[in-house]
Amino acid sequence: MFVLFEESGAFKAGTVLADNDASLQVETSHGKRVKIKSNQVLLSFREPGPGDLLERAEAESLALDADFLWEVCGDDEFAYADFAADYYGHMPSPVESASLLLRLHSAPIYFHRKGRGRFRKSPPDILKAALAGLDKKRQQAEAMEHIRAELMAGKLPEALAGMVNQLLYRPDRNRIETKALEAACVDSGLSAARLLLKCGALGSSYDFHFNRFLFEYFADGVAFPAFDPPVGEFPLPVADVAAFSIDDATTTEIDDAFSITPQIGGGWRIGIHIAAPALGFARGSSLDAIARRRLSTVYMPGSKITMLPDEVVELFTLAAGRTRPAVSLYLDVSPALAITAHQSRVELVPIVANLRHHDLEPLFNEQTIEQGGPDFQWKRELTLLWDLATVLEAGRGKASANQNQTDFSFYVDWQTETADGPGLIAISRRQRGSPLDKLVAELMILANATWGKLLDEAGVPGLYRAQSGGKVRMTTNAEPHDALGVDCYAWSSSPLRRYVDLVNQWQIIAVLGGGDPPFAPRSTDLMAAMRDFELTYAAYAEFQRHMERYWCIRWLRQNGVTRVEARVLRDNVVRLEQLPMVFKVSSLPPQLPGSRVLLEVGRSDLMDVELETHFVETLTEPDPDESARTLLENS
């Protein structure tokens, strides 16, 4: 005797070895012996054999039309054996009975199970909805296959054209487009970014990184929304000075300038002039909303995203040949370079020159200062500011710039196409702590410290940078900055580029004019702006570092560099000598911090922004003092 039974939701057939009324000992068609309850038996038969029965029943069940079965069965609950007799019109054979049972069981949207071997037809409305769902799934499967096939063929499917960024940076795995892309990635062995780059959805590896940043921080794009025009006329006195700025060649948001006026009886009046966009629009205006949302200008090699619209920057930047509104700090300086008095004003300042580093540094540097150097326009003014900066630095007891560090400037020629995409990269080096760096840094430190104290003494809150215990933080209280050696330090010198500086400038102007400050003490809006700025500014800085690393790798590839020199920072971490790039070298043997090593350049990846190098040899080892200093600086 053979039986067909159900176990764990599956149908099995076997030979009865022992019948104990309530239970049976059965050997399945696969040779396994099991004990089943009698009520698990759905069909008893003598032929064909168990294995043959299931094989034939499964094949014949495929020919049974579920739609027709649903039409001819009654509305009441039924046993499959009774329905088989009605359907076939005779006592069904074991194979026929098993075929119908398997078909009913395999069509749950047509027939709802009510027990072992018992079913009830699905109500018409439920069946209609279920069939529609099946059809939708079929269509989705076809669409997914179409997308997958086009991606595999190196084409960008039309369905993905408008959602590339979402697929790359925030994929929704419930969407068929995401599922199709993931399937294509598995089949091609490529990541989503590399596959979409191959399909032309990305113009280059640069687009992948830049678009990710925009997706996270500029979801609506970098274009500015409509805004009310800023105030363009200012009833302010015009300063009797000839101011000049000192900036990098690419700087367009010129925030600061200087002036020197000889005093009768000796000494000078030195002016520090900061562009005053805070006069052009107020807190709560549409331009404030734009600046509050962006919080800072975003810098990256070859490009930037400004905090304020170009037309606003143009109106307030301290460009040569213009007279611009500014918040000025005047220092009365004696012939011995002692500051005897200071005064702050809001005024219009004539700008006569925009001096650039690349023009000045060959003429004005440590060597030319020591040796007298050639004569050039502005030499006398720069020398005076340098001498004053040296006195200010000594008075603080802190160095204004680290002489051991190197600054790198990136220049991208977007008109030139390379093997890695548009953009020919040039990277230049300059030693930090040059005379120009020092004089600008010292005067900015003085201005920020002076105006921070001005706010504090007036009882007006501001946004300060404080440092204690080696940790730098932002605060609304006038607290010391140990590294700078000042009692307080309020960022106020870059209002065109940083929102905190703009906020502080509103507060400073209110104090100088005797008006109500836009932000009152314990202002929750001020605290929120501070927190948002810290997070956003850090994210922008991290993006800038990431893109500098990207362009460093492109520079190496572009120039066919096969070997590089690096300095060991700690363990297997090194910093390249000729590029601002820090990374790990897995093959680096134990080295003293500060050692110089030669590395062979291996594989590089512009999508993951990774560089693989291999240790070649140690070039030099540091003395113990240098090694300890390097370890401390990079710990």
FIMIRO-972836 format. One record per atom (N, C-alpha, C): residue in one letter; x, y, z. Coordinates in steps of 0.2 Angstrom, whole numbers, plus 5000, padded with zeros to 4 digits. Layout:
N
aXYZ...
END
This chain:
635
m500449945000m500050005000m500450065000f500250114996f500650174996f500150234998v500550285000v500150345003v500450415000l499950464999l500150534998l500050575004f500550605007f500350645013f500750715013e500550755017e500750815018e501250825024e501850855023e502250865029e502650925028s502550975033s502951035033s502751075027g502151075025g501951115019g502051085012a502351025012a502550995006a502250925005f502150904999f501750834997f502350784996k502250724999k502750674999k502350604998a502650564995a502350494994a502850444996g502550384999g502950335001g502550265002t502950215004t502650145005t502550135013v501950115014v501750105021v502050035024l502450045029l502849985032l502449965038a502050005041a501649985047a501050025048d500450005049d499850045050d499650025057n499650085061n499550075068n498850115070d498450115065d497750155065d497850235066a498150255072a498250325073a498850355069s499350305068s499950335064s500150275060l500650295055l500950255050l501650255050q501950205049q502750205047q502750205040v503150255037v503150255030v503850265028e504050235022e504650245019e504550285013t504850345012t504750395007t505050365001s504950394995s505250374989s505950394988h506250424993h506950444994h507250394999g506850345002g507150295006g507150315013k506950375015k506950395022k506250375025r506350345031r505850315035r505550375040v504850385040v504550435044v503950405047k503750435053k503150415056k502650475055i502050465053i501550515051i500950495055k500550545056k499850535059k499350515053s498850475055s498450455049s498050515046n497950565050n497550625047n498050665042q498650645041q499050675036q499050645029v498750585029v498650555023v498150585019l498250605013l497750635008l497550585003l497950535001l497750484996l498150414997s497750364997s498050294998s497950264991f498450224988f498450204982f498950144981r498850104976r499250044975r499650044969e499550094964e499950104959e499850174956p500250204953p500950184952p501350184958g502050174958g502450184963g502450254966p502650264972p502650334975p503050384971g503650364969g504050414965g503750434959d503450384955d503150394949d502550434949l502150424955l501550454956l501650534956l502150554960l502250624961l502550654954e502950614951e503250644945e502750654940r502250604939r501750614934r501250664936a501050664942a500550714945a500850784944e501450794945e501750864944e501750884937a501850844932a501850854925a501150874923e500650824925e499950834923e499650894926s499850914932s499550974935s499651034931l500151044927l500351104924l499851114918a499551064916a499051064910a498351084913l498251084919l497551104922l497551184922d497051214920d496951284919d496551304926a496951354930a496651374936a496051414935d496051454930d495451494929d494851454928f494951394924f494351354923f494151314929l494651294933l494451264939l494051304944w494251374944w493951424948w493251434946e493151434939e492451444936e491951384938v492251324938v491751264938v491651234945c492151254950c492051234957c491451274960g491151244965g490651284969g490851334973d490451374976d490651434980d490751404988d490551344989d490651324996d491351284997e491451275003e492151245004e492051175002f492551144999f492551074996f493151034998a493150974997a493650924998a493950914991y494550904990y494850904983y494650834980a494550784984a494350714981a493650724978d493250754981d492550764979d492550804972f492950864972f492950904966f493350864961a493750824962a494150784957a493650734953a493150704957a492650664954a492150704950d491950764952d491550804948d491950824942y492550844943y492950874937y493050824931y493250764933y493450714928y492850674926g492250674930g491650644928g491650564929h492150544933h492250474935h492650474941m492750414944m493150404949m493850414947p494250464949p494850484947p495350434949s495850424944s496450384946s496850414951p497350384954p497750414959p498150474956v498350464950v498750514947v498350574945e497750564943e497250624942e497050664948s496950624954s496850654960s497350694963a497950664962a498550704964a498750764960s498550754954s498650814949s498250874951l497650854952l497150914954l497350944961l497550894966l497750924972l498350974972l498850954968l499450994967l499251054964r498751054959r498551114955r498251164960l497751144964l497351184969l497851214974h498351174976h498851194981h499251244978s499451244972s499951294969s499651354966a498951364967a498551424965a498251454971p498651484976p498251504982p497851574981i498051604975i497651664974i496951644971y496851584968y496251564966y495851524971f496251484975f495951434980f496251444987h495851464992h496051474999h496051405002r496551385006r496651325009r496251335016k495851285017k495451275023k495551215028g496051185026g496251125030g496651075025r496851015028r497150975023r496750945018g496850965012g496450935006g495850975005r495751025009r495051065008r495251135006f494751155002f494851224999f494251264998r494251324996r493751364995r493951414990k493551424985k493751474979k493751544982s494251584979s494351654981s493751694979p493451744983p492951784980p493151824974p492751844970p492851874963p493251934964d493151984969d493452044970d494152034972i494251984977i494951974979i495351944974l495051894970l495451864964l495651914959k495151964958k495352014953k495952054955a495952074961a496452114964a497152074964a497052014966a497651974966a497951964959l497551954954l497751944947l498052014945a497752064947a498052134945a498752144948g498852114954g499552124957g500052074954l499852014951l500251974948l500452004941d499952034938d500152064931d500652124932k500552164938k500952214939k501652194941k501752134944k502352104946k502752084939r502352054935r502552034928r502852094924q502452144924q502752204921q503352234924q503352234930q503952254934q504552214932a504452144932a505052104931a505252114924e504752124919e505052144912e505352204912a505152254915a505452324915a506152314918m506252274924m506852264927m507352234922e507152184919e507552144914e507752194908h507352234906h507452284901h508052334903i507952354909i508452404912i509152364913r509052314916r509752274917r510052254910a509652234905a509952224899a510352284895e509952344896e510252404893e510952424897l510952414903l511552434907l512052384905m511952324905m512452274903m512752284896a512352314891a512552334885a512852404884g512952434890g513352494891g512952554889k512252554889k511852604888k511452634894l511352694895l510952724900l510152714899p509852674902p509052664901p508752734902e508252744898e507852804899e507552814906a507352754908a507052754915a507452774921l508152774919l508652794925l508852864924a508752894918a509052964916a508953014922g508353024925g508253074929g508353054937m508652994938m508752974945m509352944946v509852964942v510552944943v510852954950n510753014952n511053034959n510652994964q510052994964q509752954969q509952884969l510052854963l510252784963l510952774966l511452824965l512052824967l512152834975y511752884977y511952914984y511452904989r510752884987r510252864992r509752814988p510052754987p509552714983p509052684987d508452684984d507852654987d507752584985r507852534989r507952464987r507252434986n506752474987n506052454985n505852464978r506252514974r506152534968r506452484963i506052464957i506352424952i506952444949e507052514948e507652544945e508252524949t508152524956t508752504960t508852434960k508352394960k508452324959k508752304953a508552334947a508852324941a509552334940l509752394943l510452414944l510852374948e510652344953e510952304958e511152234954a510552214950a510652154946a511252154941a511252214938a511752224933a512452234936c512452264942c513152264945c513352194947v512952154949v513152084950v513352044944d512952054939d513152024932d513752044929s513952114930s514452144927s515152144931g515052134938g515552134942g515852204944l515452254942l515552324943l515152354949s515452404952s515052444957s514552484953a514052514956a513552554953a513852614950a514352644953a514652704951a515052694944r515452634944r515852624939r515352594933l514852564934l514352544929l514052604926l513852654930l513452714927l513952754923l514552754926l515152794922l515252764915k515252694915k515352664909k514752674904c514152684907c513552694903c513452764901g513852814903g513852884901g513452924906a513152894911a512752934916a513152984920l513852974920l514253014923l514753034918g514953104918g515453124913g516153104915s516253094921s516953084923s516953064931s517453034933s517553014940s517453084945y517653134942y517553204946y516753214947d516353204942d515653214943d515353164948f515653104949f515353064954f515453094961h516053124963h516153154969h515853224970f515853264965f515553324966f514753324966n514453274962n513753274962n513553244969r513953194972r513753174979r513753224984f514253274984f514253334988f513553374987l513453384981l512853424979l512253394982f512153324981f511553294983f511453294990e512053294994e511953295001e511853365004y512153425001y512153485004y511853544999f511753524993f511353574988f510953534984a510453504987a509953464984a509553504978d509453564980d509053604975d509553634970g510153624970g510653644965g511053704968v511553734964v511953784967v511653854965a511153854960a510953924958a510553954964f510554014965f510254054970f509554064969p509154064974p508354074973p508354154972a507754174971a507554244970a507654284977f507954344977f508054374983f507954454982d507754484987d507754554987d508454584986p508454634982p509154664981p509354704987p510054694988p510354734994p510354804993v510454844999v510454914999v511154924995g511154974991g511754994987g511955064988e511655104992e511855174993e511955175001f512455205003f512655205010f512755285012p512355315017p512555375019p513055375024l513655365022l514255355027l514755405025p515255425030p515755465028p516255425024v516655455020v517155425016v517855435019a518155375021a518855385024a519355415020d519755455023d520355485020d520955435020v520855385016v521455335016v521455305009a521955275007a522055235001a522255165003a521655125003a521755055006a521955005000f522254955002f522454894998f522354825001s522254774997s522154714999s522754664997i522754615001i523354564999i522954494999d522954464993d522554394993d522954354987d522654294987d522854244982d522554264976a522854244970a522654264963a521954244962t521654194965t520954174963t520454204967t520654244972t520154274977t519754324974t519054314974t518554364972t518154394978e518154354983e517754384989e518254414993i518454474992i518954514995i518654545002d518854515007d518554535014d518954595017d519554595016d519954635021d520454675016a520654735019a521154785016a521454825021f521954855020f522354895025f522554965022s522655005026s522855075025s523355095030i523855145027i524355175032i524355245030t524255285036t524255355035t524755385040p525255425038p525755455042p525455505047q525655505053q525355555058q525855615059i525555675060i525955735061i526255715068g526955725068g527355715075g527655645075g527455605070g527755545069g527255485071g527455425069g526955375069g526455365064w526055325064w525555305059w524855295061r524355305057r523755275059r523655215054i523555155056i523555095052i522755075052g522455065046g521755045046g521754975044i521254935047i521054865045i520354875043h520254865037h519554875034h519254805032i518654795034i518354735033i517654745029a517554715023a516954725019a516354715023a515854755022a515254765026a514654745023p514554685021p513954665018p513354665023a513454665029a512954675034a512554735034l512854785030l512454845029l511954845023g512054795019g511654785013g511054745014f510954705019f510354675021f510354655028a509754645031a509654635038a509554565039r509554545046r509354485048r508654475046g508454415044g507754395042g507554415035s508054445031s507954455024s508054395020s507854395013s507954345009s508654325008l509154375008l509854365007l510154335014d509854355020d510054315026d509854245026a509254235023a509054165023a509454125018i509754155013i510254115008i510854105012a511154155015a511754145019a511654095025r511154105028r510954055034r510953985032r510653975026r510653905023r511353875021r511753915018r512353895015r512953895020l512853955024l513353955030l514053975029s514253955023s514953975021s515053965014t515553995011t515753975004t516153905004v515953864999v516253804998v516853804994y517453784996y518053784992y518253714990m518453714984m518753654981m519253664975p519653624974p520153634968p519753654962g519953704959g519653724952g518953754952s518653764958s517953794959s517753814966k517253844966k516953864973k516253874972i515853864978i515153884978i515053944983t514954004981t514954054986t514354054991m514454084996m513954095001m513354144999l513654194996l513154244993l513154254986p512654274983p512654284975p513154324973d513354314967d513954354964d513754424964e513154444962e513054514962e513054554969v512954514974v513054544981v513754544982v514154494981v514854494982v515154554978e514954564972e515254614968e515054684971l514554694974l514354754977l514754774983f514954714987f515354734993f516054714993t516354674989t517054654989t517454714988l518054714991l518454774991l518954774985a518554784979a518954784973a519254844972a519854844968a520254904967a519854954963g519955014964g519555064960g518855084963r518655054968r517955054971r518055094978t517455124980t517455144987t516855104990r517055064995r516555014997r516455025005p515855005007p515655015014p516154955018a516354975024a516754935028a516754955035v516854905039v516954915046v517754915047s517954975050s518654985050s518854995057l519454965058l519854965065l520455005064y520555065067y521055105066y521555095072l522155095071l522655085076l523155145076d523255185081d523755235082d524355205084v524855205080v525555165081v526055215081s526455215087s527055255088s527655235083p528155285083p528655265079p529055205081a528955185088a529255125091a528755065090l528255075086l527755025084l527354995090a527255045095a526755025100a526055055098i525555015100i524855035098i524655085104t524555145103t524355195108t523655205109a523255185104a522555195104a522255155098h521555145099h521255115093h520555135093q520255135087q519555155086q519255125080s518555105081s518155065076s517655115073r517555105066r517055155063r516755115057v516155135055v515855105049v515855165044e516155155038e516255205034e516355175027l516455225022l516555205015l517355215014v517655155011v518355155011v518555155003p518955195001p519255194994p519755134994i519755094989i520155034988i520555054982v521255064982v521655084977v522055024974a522154964977a522454914974a522254844977n522254794973n522254724975n522854694974l523254684979l523954654978l523854574979r524254544975r524254464974r524854434976h524754374980h525354344982h525954324977h525654304971h526154284966h526554344963d526254404964d526654454962d527154484967l526954484973l527354514979l527854464981e527754404982e528254354986e528954354983p528954354976p529654354973p530054424976l529654474977l529954534979l529954554987f529554514990f529454524997f529454465001n529954445003n530054375007n530554385012e530754335016e531154335021e531854355019q532054335013q532754345011q532854425009t532254445005t532354515003t532254565009i531854545014i531854585020i532454595023e532854535024e533454535027e534054575023q533954565017q534554595013q534354665009g533754685011g533554755009g533154745003g533254704998g532854684992g532754744987p532454724982p532354774977p531754824979d531754884976d531254934977d530654914973f530054924975f529454914971f528854954975q528354964971q527754994974q527554954980w527354984985w527054954991w527554924996k528254934994k528754904998k528754935005r528655005005r528655035012r528055015016e527455015013e526954995017e526954925020l527154875015l527254805017l527754795023t528254835022t528854825027t528554855034l528154905034l527954935040l527454885043l526954855039l526554805042l526854745044w527354725041w527754665043w528154675050d528454735051d528754755057d528254755063l527654785061l527054785066l526854715068a526754675063a526554605064a527054565068t527654575067t528154545072t528154565079v527954635080v527854655087v527254625090l526754625086l526054595088l526154515090e526554485086e526654415087e527054405093a527554445094a527954435101a527454455107g527054505106g526654525111g526154465113r525954425109r525454375110r525854315113g526454315112g526854255114g526754195110k526454195104k526254135100k526454155093a526654095090a526854105083a526154105079s526154155074s525554165070s525454115064a526054085062a526054035057a526553985058n526453915056n526853865057n527353865051q528053885053q528553885048q528653815044n528553765048n528753695045n528253665040q527653705039q527153675035q527153705028t526853675023t526853695017t526153705014d525953755011d525353765008d525353745001f524853714998f524753694991f524153734988s524253754982s523753784978s523653744972f522953734971f522753694965f522453734960y522653724954y522353764948y522153714943v521553714941v521253664936v521053704930d521353684924d521153704918d520653664915w519953684915w519453644913w519353644906q519753684902q519653674895q520053624892t520453594896t520953534893t520653474895e520553424890e520353354891e520953314893t520853264898t521353224899t521053154899a521453104900a521253034900a520753014905d520753054911d520353044917d519753094916g519653134911g519153174910g519353244910p518853294910p519053364909p519453394915g519953434914g520353464919g521053444919l521453494918l522253484918l522453514925i522653474929i522853504936i523553524937a523653584940a524353604942a524253624949i524853594953i524853604960i525553644962s525453704965s526053734967s526153734975r526753744977r526953744984r527153814986r526953834992r527253894995r527353875003q527853905006q528053885013q527553935017r527253905022r526753945026r527153985031g526954035033g527254085037g527754135034s527554145027s527954195024s527754265027p528154315026p528054385028p527354405027l527054395020l526454415019l525954375023d526054315024d525554275028d525554305035k526154315038k526154345045k525854405046l525954455041l525654525042l524854515042v524654485037v523954475036v523654435043a523954385045a523654345050a523654385057e524254425058e524254455064e523754515064l523654545059l523154605059l522454575059m522354515057m521654485057m521554465064i522054435067i521954415074i521854475079l522154525078l522054585082l521354615081a521154615075a520454645073a519954595076n519954535076n519454485078n519454485086a520054495089a520154495096a519854565099t519954615095t519754685097t518954685097w518654665091w517954665091w517654615095g517954565096g517654515101g517554545108k518054585110k518054615117k517554675117l517554705111l517054765110l516354735111l516154675108l515454645110l515354625117d515954595120d515854575127d515754635132e516154685131e516054745135e515354775134a515054775128a514454805127a513854755130g514054695132g513554655134g513154625128v513454625122v513054595116v513354535114p512954485113p513254415112p513554415105g514054365104g514354355097g514554285097l514854265091l515054195090l515854195091y516154155095y516854155097y517154095095r517754095094r518154035094r518554035100a518553975104a518953975110a519353905110q519853905114q520253845114q520553845121s520453785124s520753775131s520853695131g521453675134g521553605134g521653575128g521853615123g522053585116g521453575112k520853595114k520253585110k519953645108v519753655102v519453715099v518753705099r518353755100r517653755100r517353815099m516753825097m516353885096m515953895102t515853955104t515453975110t515154045109t514654065112t514354135112t514654175118n515154145122n515454185127n516154205125a516354265127a517054285126a517554245130e517754195128e518254145131e518954145128p519454135132p520154135129p520254085123h520754105119h520954055114h521754045115d521853995119d522553985121d523053985116a522853945110a523353945105a523554005102l523154055102l523254125099l523454165104g523354155110g523654195116g523254255116v522554255115v522154315116v521554295121d521254355124d520754345129d520054315125c519954335119c519354315116c519554325108y519154285104y519254285097y518654275093a518354325091a517654325087a517854325080w517654275076w517754275069w517354335066s517654385063s517354445060s517654475054s518154435052s518554465046s518354435039s517854395039s517654365032s516954355031p516554415032p515854415032p515554395025l515954405020l515754385013l515754305012r516154275016r516254205015r516054155021r515854185027r515654145033r515054175036y514554135038y513954165041y514154195048v514554155052v514754175058v515054245058d515454265053d515754325053d515254385051l514754365047l514154405045l513754425051v513654375055v513254385061v513554425066n514254415067n514654455072n514654535069q514654535062q514654605059q514054645061w513454605060w512854635062w512854665069q513154625074q513154645081q513654695082i514254695079i514754755079i514454815077i514154815071i513854875068i513254905073a512954865076a512354885081a512754915087v513254895089v513654925095v513954995093l514254995087l514555055085l514055105083g513455085081g512955135080g512455155085g512555115091g512055125096g511355095095g511255045091g510655015089g510554955093d509954925092d509854855095d510154805091p510554755094p510854705090p510354655088p510454625082p509954575079p509854515083f510354495087f510354435091f510454465098a509854445102a509954465109a510254415113p510454435120p510754385124p510354325125r510754265125r510354195126r509954185120s510054215114s509654205108s509654125106t509154095105t509154025103t509354025096d509154075092d509354075085d510054085084l510354115088l511154125088l511454055090m511154025095m511453955096m511353905091a510753915087a510653865082a511153875076a511253945075a511653965069a512353935071m512553945077m513253915079m513353845078r512853805080r512853735079r512853715072d512453745068d512353725061d512953745057f513253805059f513853825056f514453775057e514553755064e515053705065e515053645061l514453615061l514353545057l514453555050t514153615047t514253625040t514953645038y515253685042y515953705040y516353645040a516253605045a516753545045a516553495039a515953495037a515853455031a516053485025y516053545024y516353585018y517153565018a517453575024a518153565024a518353495023e517953445025e518053375023e518053365016f517553395013f517453385006f518053415002q518253475004q518853505001q519453465002r519553435007r520153385008r520053325004h519453305003h519353244999h519453254992m519253314989m519353334982m520153354981e520453374986e521153384985e521553324984r521353274988r521653204988r521453174981y520853184978y520653164972y521153194966w521253264967w521653294962w522353274962c522553264968c523253234969c523353174965i522953124966i522953064962i522953084954r522553124952r522553144945r523153174943w523453214947w524153244946w524653194945l524653144949l525153084948l525053044942r524353034940r524252994934r524353044928q524253104928q524353154923q525053154921n525453154926n526153174925n526553104925g526253044925g526552984924g527052974930v526952994936v527452984941v527452914943t528052884944t528152814946t528452804953r528752854955r529052854962r528952924965v528852914972v528752974976v529152974982e529253034985e529653034991e529053054997a529153025002a528653035008a528953045014r528653075019r528953075026r528453035031v528752995035v528352955039v528052995045l527452985046l527153025052l527052975058r526852915057r526852865062r526652805059d526852745063d526752685060d526852675053n526352655049n526352655042n526052705038v525952765042v525652825039v526152875036v526052895030v526552935027v526253005024r526653055023r526353115019r526853125014l526553135008l527053145002l527353215003e527953215000e528353275000e528153334996q527853304990q527753354984q526953364984l526553334987l525853344987l525553334994p524953374995p524653365002p524253305002m524553245003m524153185003m524453145008v524053115013v524253075018v523853005017f524252945018f523952885017f524352825020k524152765020k524452715023k524852675018v525452645020v525852605015v525952535019s525552485017s525552425020s526252395020s526652405015s527352375015s527852405018l527752465022l528252505025l528452465031p529152455031p529452425037p529452475043p529552455049p529552505055p530052555053q529852625054q530252685053q530152735059l530652775060l530552825065l530152885062p529752915066p529352965063p529753025061g529653055055g530053105052g530553075047s530653005046s531052975041s530752995034r531253005029r531053005022r531152945019v530652925015v530652855012v530452865004l530652825000l530552824993l530052764992l529452784988l528952734987l528852734979e528652674978e528452654971e527752664970v527452704965v526752714964v526452654960g525952624963g525652564960g524952584958r524452544959r523752554957r523452624960s523052654956s522652714959s521952704957d521552734961d520752724959d520452794960l520152824955l519852894956l519152884958m518852834958m518152824961m518152814968d518652774971d518752764978d519252814981v519552854977v520152894979v520652864983e520952814980e521452774984e522052764979l522652764983l523252764980l523652704983e523952664979e524252604982e525052614980t525452614985t526152624984t526552564988h527152554986h527552504989h528252534991f528452514997f529052535000f529652514995v530152564994v530752554990v531352554995e531452614998e532052625002e531952685007t532352685012t532352735017t532852785014l532652845014l533152895011l533552935017t533152955022t533552985028t533152965034e533552965039e533252955046e533253025050p532753045054p532853105058p533253095064d533453155067d533753155073d533153145078p533353115084p532853105089p532353165091d532653225091d532153275093d531653285087e531853285081e531453295075e530853235075s531153175077s530653115077s530153125082a530353155088a529853165093a529353215091r529653275088r529153325086r528653305081t528953265076t528453245071t527953195074l528053155078l527553115082l527053155086l527353205089l526853245093l526453285088e526653315083e526253355078e525653315075n525853245074n525353205071n524953155075s525053165081s524753115086s523953135087
END
